[in-house]
């Protein structure tokens, strides 16, 4: 008639429980699985990721050129 979840404490009287699921199939397991999923980036975050992906090679190349020129100097 009632569900007892992980960490439940019986304060008084007696209790009898039947284990119906363990691990990922429990409420706590499902909550952990849902919390670990990250939604795909949307809006500004997606645009910033795209901009970073495109600009990073140019930035690294420019840094390498400046370093190389300063070593030659």
SVG drawing of the C-alpha trace seen along z (x, -y; Angstrom):
<svg xmlns="http://www.w3.org/2000/svg" viewBox="-2 -40 69 49">
<polyline fill="none" stroke="black" stroke-width="0.4" points="0.0,0.0 3.0,-2.3 6.4,-2.6 9.5,-2.7 12.5,-4.4 16.2,-4.1 17.2,-5.8 13.8,-5.4 13.9,-5.2 11.2,-3.5 10.7,-5.6 8.3,-3.4 6.6,-0.1 7.4,2.6 7.8,2.6 8.0,5.2 9.3,4.4 9.7,6.2 12.5,5.2 11.0,4.6 14.0,3.1 17.7,2.4 20.3,0.2 19.3,-1.9 15.7,-0.7 15.0,-2.5 13.7,-6.1 17.2,-7.2 18.9,-5.4 16.5,-7.0 17.1,-10.5 20.9,-10.0 20.5,-8.9 18.3,-12.0 20.7,-14.4 23.7,-13.1 22.2,-13.8 23.0,-17.2 20.6,-18.7 22.0,-19.7 23.2,-23.3 20.6,-25.8 20.4,-29.4 23.4,-31.6 25.3,-28.6 25.1,-26.7 26.2,-29.8 29.2,-30.4 30.2,-26.7 30.1,-27.1 32.1,-30.3 34.7,-28.8 35.0,-25.7 35.6,-27.9 37.9,-30.5 40.2,-28.1 42.4,-27.0 43.1,-30.6 43.9,-31.5 46.3,-28.6 48.0,-29.3 48.4,-33.0 49.9,-32.1 52.3,-29.7 53.4,-32.3 54.0,-34.9 56.0,-32.5 58.0,-31.3 58.8,-34.9 59.9,-35.9 62.2,-32.9 63.7,-33.8 64.2,-37.4"/>
</svg>
